[in-house]
Amino acid sequence: MFGFETAVLSTAEIKRAYPKQWVAIVVRKLDKDGLPVAGEVLLHDEDEGLIWPALMLGEADDLIHVFYTGAGEPVTAAA
């Protein structure tokens, strides 16, 4: 569940590393449209409810992005 990785990974790399899991990342890179494309993994788990508290784990000015890496769960959010 807890992923104290410090490497910046692309969202594609994160999806491969954590299949069918909810992931919270500290966003480190945005695309031209302002969407997250890379970050540092804070937490990952199959249970979505365990991931949302990650919004309080980053620094006050960090952008935290929560997303599902599998199919069938199109909900994403940023705070």
C-alpha positions as CSV (number, residue, x, y, z in Angstrom):
1,M,0.0,0.0,0.0
2,F,2.5,2.6,1.0
3,G,4.9,3.6,-1.7
4,F,7.6,5.8,-0.4
5,E,9.3,5.9,-3.8
6,T,11.2,9.1,-4.5
7,A,11.7,8.6,-8.2
8,V,9.7,10.7,-10.6
9,L,7.8,8.3,-12.9
10,S,5.6,9.0,-15.9
11,T,1.9,8.1,-15.5
12,A,2.4,5.3,-18.0
13,E,5.2,3.8,-15.9
14,I,3.0,4.1,-12.8
15,K,0.2,2.3,-14.6
16,R,2.6,-0.5,-15.5
17,A,4.1,-0.7,-12.0
18,Y,0.8,-0.7,-10.1
19,P,-1.9,-2.4,-12.3
20,K,-5.5,-2.2,-11.2
21,Q,-4.7,0.0,-8.2
22,W,-5.6,3.5,-7.0
23,V,-2.5,5.7,-6.9
24,A,-1.8,9.1,-5.3
25,I,1.1,11.0,-6.7
26,V,2.8,14.3,-6.1
27,V,2.7,15.9,-9.5
28,R,6.1,16.8,-10.8
29,K,5.3,17.4,-14.5
30,L,2.2,18.6,-16.4
31,D,1.5,18.5,-20.1
32,K,0.6,21.5,-22.2
33,D,-3.0,21.2,-21.1
34,G,-2.1,21.2,-17.4
35,L,-2.8,17.5,-16.9
36,P,-0.4,15.4,-14.8
37,V,2.1,13.3,-16.8
38,A,4.7,12.4,-14.1
39,G,5.1,12.4,-10.4
40,E,6.3,10.7,-7.2
41,V,4.1,7.9,-5.8
42,L,2.8,8.6,-2.3
43,L,0.4,5.7,-1.9
44,H,-1.0,2.9,-3.9
45,D,-3.7,0.3,-3.1
46,E,-6.6,-1.7,-4.6
47,D,-8.9,0.0,-2.1
48,E,-9.8,3.5,-3.2
49,G,-10.8,4.6,0.3
50,L,-7.3,4.1,1.6
51,I,-5.8,6.5,-1.0
52,W,-7.8,9.7,-0.5
53,P,-6.1,10.5,2.9
54,A,-3.0,10.9,0.8
55,L,-4.3,14.4,0.0
56,M,-2.9,15.4,3.4
57,L,0.5,13.7,3.0
58,G,2.2,16.2,0.6
59,E,3.5,19.6,1.3
60,A,1.0,22.4,1.4
61,D,1.8,23.6,-2.1
62,D,2.1,20.1,-3.7
63,L,-0.5,19.1,-6.3
64,I,-1.7,15.6,-5.4
65,H,-3.3,13.6,-8.2
66,V,-5.4,10.4,-7.5
67,F,-6.2,8.0,-10.3
68,Y,-7.0,4.4,-11.0
69,T,-4.6,2.4,-13.2
70,G,-7.0,-0.2,-14.4
71,A,-10.0,-0.1,-16.8
72,G,-13.5,0.6,-15.8
73,E,-12.9,3.3,-13.2
74,P,-12.6,6.5,-15.2
75,V,-12.8,8.8,-12.1
76,T,-9.8,11.0,-11.5
77,A,-9.3,13.9,-9.3
78,A,-6.6,16.5,-8.4
79,A,-6.5,18.7,-5.3
